[in-house]
Amino acid sequence: MIKAAFFDIDGTLLSFKTHKMPESTKQALATLREKGILTIVSSGRPTYQLPPCIKTGFDSYITLSGQLCYDADGVFRSNPISKTGVASVVEQVKSGCYEALVLQGDRAFCSKLTDDVAEVARAAGLEYEPDDIDRTFDAPVYQFCAFLGQDREHIITDAIPDVATTRWTHLFCDIMPADGGKIHGVRAAFERYGISPQEAIAFGDGENDLSMFEAVGTGVAMGNAWDTVKERADYVTTSVDDDGIWKACEHFGLL
């Protein structure tokens, strides 16, 4: 019996084409709630980048790739990158290794507004403002987005042992604590609500959703998902723009 459903945002709840939630997805979410199934957001986005259609209406929020999790009763997981890890990333940015997006608890900014940064902002329907990279030290950092290719991603993990990387786009990788990732946010939610893995289903489309799939009993890849995500999913539905969430919920008898 499914008691909780976890949802990635970009490419899963929201269309990359319209930046909106399909009506069929809204209907599926409403039906799940009526049946007493917890609906939980699990995203790389911070709270202040959640669109109005997602900012309210869910039972719980796993944000910043599992590093900051909360519900109506408060925060139940807060796991920022270590100060030494932050300093090492800032040094790499200053050395010209890559540009970065800095994601803190209350704000985000980029080290430089490059074409790649602007492209990612457009894809997610967001706007990023550049700022001095030393402002990174003003507040705890939960995640960086490092703009470099997958073939160069190792320069981060080779030099900074207390961080890990993942990605959902070829343009950048997420940098998070070594003990970070959506898997930890999902497990924190299990403990919060007394749910077992077999009682949970998760929906995603990017590499950063794979750890979420590891945590739950059933992982569903969207039709627009990466091939590696489809290969490791328990079920592949249609794309976000082709009623993928509704059809998957119908397939599993959740509607």
N, C-alpha and C positions, 0 to 999 in steps of 0.2 A: 504494500500500500504506500503510495507516494504521499509524503507529508510536507515536502518543501521542493520548490523549483527555483533554480538559480539561473540568472540571465545575464550574459554579456550585453553591452549596449551597442557599440558601433558594428554594423553588419549583422546584428542579431535582433535587438529590439528596434534599432533605428536603421533606416535605409541610407546607404551611402549616396543614393541618387537624389532622394528628396529631403534627407535629414529629418524625416518624420517617422512616427510609429504607424504602421499599417492598421487600418480599422479592424482587420481580422485578429491582429495581435492584441489590440485593446479588448476585444470580445473574449479572447482566450484567457487573458489575465483576469478579467472580471469573473469568468466562470470558475477559474481555479480558486479565487478568493471565496466565492459563494460555497464551494465545496470544502472550505476550511484548509486548503493547501497554502502554505506560506509562499509568498512570491518575494524573491530576494535578488536585488541587483548585485552583480559581481563584475566590476569594471576597473579599467586602468584610470578612468577619469576621477578627479577629485569632486567633492560635493558642489563647489562653486562652478563647475562646468557641466552640471547635469541640466538638461533642458526641462522646462516646466512639466512636460508630460511624464517625466520620470522622477523629478525631485520629490514628489509626493505620491502617495497611493501604494507604495510597497511596504512590506512588513519590516524589511531590514536592508541595509546598504553595506556592501563590501566594496570599498573604494580604494583607489591608488594601488590596484593589483593586490589587494589583501592586507595592506599595511594600516588602514584606518577603517574600522568597522563600527557601525552604530545602528541603533534602532530608536524607538520612541522613548526608551528608558535610559538611553545614554550610550557612550562608547564602550565596546567590549573587546576591542583590540586596537592598540596603537603601537606601531613598530617602525620608527623612523630609521633612516640610515645612520650608522655610527658617525661620530664627528671626524674620525680619521678617514673613513670612507668618503665622506663629503669633501674633505680637504684634498684627497687624492684626485677625485673627479674634477674639482675646480682647477687643480694644477694642470691636469691634462687639457682642459678647455683653454686655459691661459697659454699653454704650450702650442696650441694650434692643432691638436689631435682631432678635434671635432667641435662643433657647436652643440649646445645643449639647451633643453627646456627644463627649468627647475620647478618642481611641484612641491610646494609647502602646504601646510594645513589650511591656510587662508588665502593664498595667492599663488599665481604661476607667472613666470616670465622667461624669456629666452635670452641667451647670451648674445645672439645676433639674429636679426630677421632676414635669414637667407631665403632663396627661392624654395628650397626643400621645406623649411619651416612654414613658409606661407602656404605651400601645397598641402601639408598635413592639416593646417588650420582650416583650410577650405574644405577638405574631405570630411572633417568632423563638424563643420559648421561653427567654428570657433574663431577667435581672434587672439593672437599672442603679441604682447608688448615686450620690446627689448629693454634690458636693464643691465647695470654693472654686475658682472658675475660675482663680485665680492658681496653683493646683497644676499647671496646664498647663505651666508653665515648669520643672517638676521633672525632666522627661525629654523626649527627642525625641518629637514627635507625627507619626504617619504619616498620620492621617486625622481629620477632624472630620465629624460629622453635624450639619448645620444645620437646625433645625426651622422651615421657612418654605415657603410655596407656590412653585410653579414660576414664577409671575408676578413674584415678588420676588427670585428667585435672582440676578438681575443686580446687586443691590446688593453682592454678594460679588465677582464677577468685575470689576465696574466699578472697585472701589476697591482690589483686591488683585491686581496683575498676575502675581504668581508662583504663583498657584494656579489650578486648574481644578475644575469641578463636574460631577457626574453623579448619577443617582438610580435607585432601583428601587422607590420608593414615593412617593405624593403627599405624605406627611407630612414628609419631609426630603430634602435633597440631601447627597451626599458631597462634602467639600472635600479635595482632594489636591494634590500638587505639580503645577505646569503640565506637567511632563514625566512625569506619573503616569498611572495607568489600567491595566486588565488587559492591554492590548495590550503594554505594556512588560514585564510579568511573563511573558507567554507567549513573547515574543521572547527574554527572558533564558533561559527554559527551552530554547528551540530551540538557543541557543548552548551551553548546559550539556550537552545530550545529542546534539548533532550532527544535529538534525532539521530538515527543511525544512517550510515552511508547508503544502505539498501532502500531507505525510505526517501532518497533524494534523486532528482533528475537535474541535469544541467544542459544549457544551450549555449553554443559558442561557434566562432568561425575562425579565430586566429591562433597562432602558436601559443600565445599567453593563456589560452583556454585549456590547453592540454593538461596542466596540473590540476585544474578544476575537475576535468574528467576523471583523473586518478582518484579524486576524493569521493566521488558519488557512485551510486550503483548503476546509473544509466547516463551516458553522455550522448548528446544529440548534436551533430554537426549540421550547420545550415548548408543549403545547396550552393551558396557562394563562398563556402569555407575553403581554406587552404587544403591541398590534397593530403598533406600529412595529418591534418585534423580529421578529415573524412576517414582516413585509414585507421585511426585509433578510436573513432567513435563507435558506439554500439548501434547507432542508427543515423542515417543521413536523410534529412528532410529536404524540401525545396528551399529556394532562396527566400531571404527576408521580404523581397518584393513579390513573391509568389505564395504568400500565406504560409510560410515555412513553419512558424511556431504553431499556428492553428492546426495544420495538418499533422504535425508531430504529436501534439496533445491528443488529437483525435485518434491517431494510430495507437497510442498507449492507453486509450480508454479514460482519459482524464477530463473529457468534456461531457 
